[in-house]
Amino acid sequence: MKHIIAAGLTAICATTSAWAQSSVTLYGSLDAGIAYVSNVGGHSKWMMEQGNMQPDRWGLKGVEDLGGGLKAIFQLENGFYTNTGAFAKSGTLFNRQAFVGLSSDKIGALTFGHQTPFSFDVLGPLSTAYLAASWYAFHPGNIDSLADTGVVPFDNSVKFRSATFGGFSVGAMMGLGNTTNFATGRTMSFALSYANGPFKAGASYSNEHDRTPSIVTTGITTFQGVPAANYVADKVQNMGAGASYQFGKLLVHALYTRVKLESAGHSDTYQSYDAGANYQFTPFNTVAGGAATTTLAGHRWTQFMIGDIYALSKATQVYVNALYQRAGSDTNAAFFTAGVSSGRNQTIVLTGIHHSF
């Protein structure tokens, strides 16, 4: 009996030790407030906004220590709307990310599944929209894929991100179309990033086939000979580079993105220049702002934003933003997802609360 009890206690201790080497984390973000938009289709509107400071989402992250610096990892992430409770992408539960893989402290991480491209991972964090925490400050149409929307992540993808060596990290990614034609729906992406103290920089390039950029949200009604709402690009080349530097309480940043869209013998280039600054007046209060100018097929949108973020705690912030966009001649203003103006100007003023867990 003593031997049986001893064996049982040994098994329990071994199981407890194994469990201690594994973990699953539940996390999320909720964001909601009130916004005024000066012109949508010729009329001003008040609306409840959501996901402005950070996208509304919840997810699970898991890690199992396999020993010797090797870990099994996974992540499942759902995007939703706080104001309605609906999925950000109808019918898809883990619409933002869903992957599993292995991670090595010495080499890096190799993952498989539904994953964000390097434009989101590397370039997005250097944009005004990200650093000033305002969803509407993403470039018109999000054609450069800096924000994670339903059409941005790569399905059926294999992704490698190296460990950091001397401040540098590299990445490579391929998404498969899962058809008998290898080129259909195929995506390839590469990235280089660098971080050293107050300085950060990054660059990425992707080559994508059969993608559906959201041209219609820019206000363009016809693009490359078809209705913008039905446009599918045969080939997309998405590239960019940016950097940021922290001078004490002042952070400055700049970003350039360029996207070449090709379909049925047509070719157009989408370009954005983006720059801004953040200043932390107190440990609790930060003022942030920036400007960007974007061109596509003879159209131009120039936008400015400024905002104030006040931290009530590490997890909860309140904020106020003001944004203004001026479009070029024969072009309608169109802040990303705010709706298309009937004229060249559009202004947004909003305030809200963000909580993460």
N, C-alpha and C positions, 0 to 999 in steps of 0.2 A: 504493500500500500504506500509506504514511504517513497519507493521508487516511482510509482505511478504519479503521486502528487508532485514530486520533484520534476518529472518529465513534463507534467502539465504546466507548472510554473515557468519552466524553461521555454516552452512553446509560446506562452502568453507574452513573456518578455521579448522573445524574438519577434513576434507579431507587432508588439507595440513599437519596437525599434524600427521595423520596416515602415510602419505607418508614419513614424516621426520623420522619415526621409521623403514623404510625399505630401503635397498640399494642393488644395483647390481654393481659389479666391473668387468670391463674388464681388463685382464692382459695377459702378454705373454712374450716370450723370442725368440730372433733370434740370431744365432751363425753361423759364416762361416769363412773359411780360406783355406789355402793351406797346404797340407801334402805330405811328402816323406816317402814311405815305402820301406825298403831295399829289401824285398823278398816276393812276392806273387806268388806262383806256379812256382818259379824258376826265376822270373823276378822282377826287381825293378819297382816302378811306382810312378808317381806324380798324385795327385788327389785333387779335391776340397772337403774339409771336412766340415761337418756341425754338430751342436749339441755337440761340444766337451766340452766346459766349462759348458754349461747347455743344456738339450734337447730342441730342437725347439718345441714350443708349444704356444697355445693361449687358453684362457678359460674365463668362467664366474663364479663368486662367488656371491651368494645372501644370505641375512639375513633379517629376519623380526622379530622385537622385539614383543613378545607376552605378555610381562609384567612379573613381578616377577622373573626376571632372566632367563626366558624361551625364546628361539628363534627358529624359523624355518630356516633351512639352506639348501643350495644346492650348487653343484659344477658340472660344465661341462668342460672337458678339452680335447682338441684335440692335438695329436702329429703329426708333419709334417716335411718335409725336406726343409730347406731353399734353398738348391742348385737346387731342381727340383720343389718344390711346392707340391709334392705328399704327400698323407696321410702316416703316419708311419705304419699304418695297413690298407691295401686296403679294401675299402668298409665299413669301420667303422669310423664314424665321430668323436665321443667322445671316442677315443680308449684308452686314458690314465685314465680318471675317469668320472663317471656319477652317481651322487647319490643325494638323498634328505633325510632329517631327522630333528631331534630336538636336540637342545643343551641347557643344563642347566649349569649355572655358578657353582652351588653347586654339581652337580652329574657328568656331562660329556656329551658326544654326542652319539646319537644312529642314525645310517644312514643306508640306503638301496640302493643297486644298484651295479654298476660295480666299484670296489674299489681296491686300492693297498693293498698288504699284509703287515704284520708287519715287514717282512724282509726288505722291502723297507722303511717303515716309521721309524723304530727304528735302524736297523743295518746299512742301507745304509749311513746315515749321519755320521757314525763313520769310514768309509772306506777311503782309500787313494784316490780312484777315486772321491769321493764326496768332500773331504776336500782339495785336490790338484786341483780339478776342471778339470779332464781329463777323458773323456768317455772311452778311450782305456785302462785305468788303472783298469777297472772292471775286475774281475777274468775270466779266460777263459770260454767261453760259458755262463757266467752269470747264472750258474746252481743254485747258492745260492740266485738268485732273488734280488740282491741289486739294480739293475737298473730296471726302469719301461719300459718293452718292451711289444709287443703285446700278449705274452703268460704269462705275470706275474700277472696282476690284476685278482681278483676273480670275476667271473660273479655271478649274482643272490645272492649277499651276504648281510648279516646283520652284522654290525660292531658296537661295543661299545668301546669307549675310555673314561676312567674316567677323572674327574677333578684331579688336583694335590693336594695331601695331604702330607705335610711334605717333599716335593720334589719328592714323588713317584707318578707314574701314571700306571694304569694297562689297559689292553685291551683284548678283546675277539672277535672272528669273525667266522662266518660260511658262506660258499658258498654252495648253493643247485644246484644239477645237473639237476633239473626240469625234471626228468624222473620217471617212476613207480618204478625203483630200487633206493632206497634212497641212496645207497653207490656210485652209478655211478656218477662220476664227483664231488663228495662232497669234500669240503675243510674245515679245521678247523685250527684256528690260535690263539695264545695267546702271550701276550707281557707284559714286565715290564720295565719301564724306570725310571731314577732318575737324577735329576739335582739340584745342590747346588753350587751356585757361579761358580768358575772356573772348577768344576768337573761335568762330564756327563757320564752316563753309561746306557746300555740297553741290554736286552736279549729277544729273541723271539723263538717260536716253532710253526711249522705248520705240519699238516698231510693232505696230498693231494692225491686224487685219479684221475687216468686217465689224467695225465698231460703230456705235450710235451716239456721237457727241450731241449735246443738247443745243443745237443751233437755234431752235425755235424760241428758246427763252431769252435770246439776245434781241429779239424784235425783228430779225430778218425773216421774211415770209417765204422767199424762194432762194434756194442755194444750190449751185452747180446743176441747174436745170430741173430740179425737183422741189416739191413743197418741203420747207424746212422741217416740218413735223415728221416727214417720212424719210429724212436723209439718213443713209448709212454709208460710211466711208469705206471704200475698198482697202485703203491703206492710210495709216496715221503714223507720222513720225513726231514724237513728243519729246522735247529736250529743254534743258534749262540749267541755270547755275545761280547761286546766291551766296550771301555771307552776312554775318552779324558780328558786332563787337560791343562788349560791355565796358563802358567807361564809368566805373563806380556805379552811381545810381542811374546813369544814362545808357540806354541800349539803342544802337543804330543798326539798321539792316537794309539790304537791297537785294533785288531778285529780278532775273530776266527769264522769260519763258518763250518758247517758239514751237508752234505746232503746224506741221504741214499736212493738209487734208487733201486726199486724192480719191477721185471716183469718176468712172466712165470718161476718162480722158481729161477731166478737169483737175486743176490744182490751185489751192489757195493757202495762204499762210496767215496764221493767227499769232500775234506777238503781244506781249505785255511787259512793261517796265514798271517796277513796283519798288517803293522805298518808304521808310518811316522811322519813327523813334518812340521809345517809351521812357518815361521818367518816373522814378519811385520817390514821391515826396516824403512818404512815411512808410514804415513797415506794412501799413494797412492800405495805403492809397497810392494808386498808379494812374497816371494820365498817359494815354497812348494814341497815336495817330499815324496817318500815312496817306500816300497818294499813288495812283496807278493810271497809266494810259494804255489802252488796248486797241489794236486794229485788226480788221478782218474784211477782206474783199471790198476795200474802199470805204469801209465804215470805221468810225473811231468813237470810243467812249473814254472819257477822262473823269476820274472819281477821286473824292477826298473824304476822309473820315477822321473823327476825333472822338475819344471816349474816356470815361472815368470809371475805374473799377475800385470798389471799396470792399475789403475783406472783413466780414464779420467774424470769421474763423478760418481755419485752414480748409474747411470743406464748403463754406458758404460765402458767396459774394453777391453784392448788388451792383448794378452798373447802369450807365446812361450813355447812349451813342447818338451822334449826329453825322449823317452822310449826305453828300451831294454829288450828283453825276451830271455832266454836260456831254451830250453827244454831238458828233459832227453834223454837217449839213446833210439833209436827206437821210438822217438816222434818228431813230427814237431811243431815248434813254431807257435803260433796262437793268436795274440792279438785280443781281443774281437771285432768282426765285421770288422777287418782290412783285413781279408783274411788269408789263411793258407800258411805258408812258405813251401818251398820244403826241408828245412833243419832244424837244431836245433836252429838257431838264427834268430831273427827279430828285426829290429830297425825302430822306427818312429820318425821323426822330423816334427813339425808342428807349424804354427802360425796363429792367427786369431783374430777376433773381436766379442765381445758379447754385445748385447743390450737388456735390459729388459724394459717393460712398464707396 
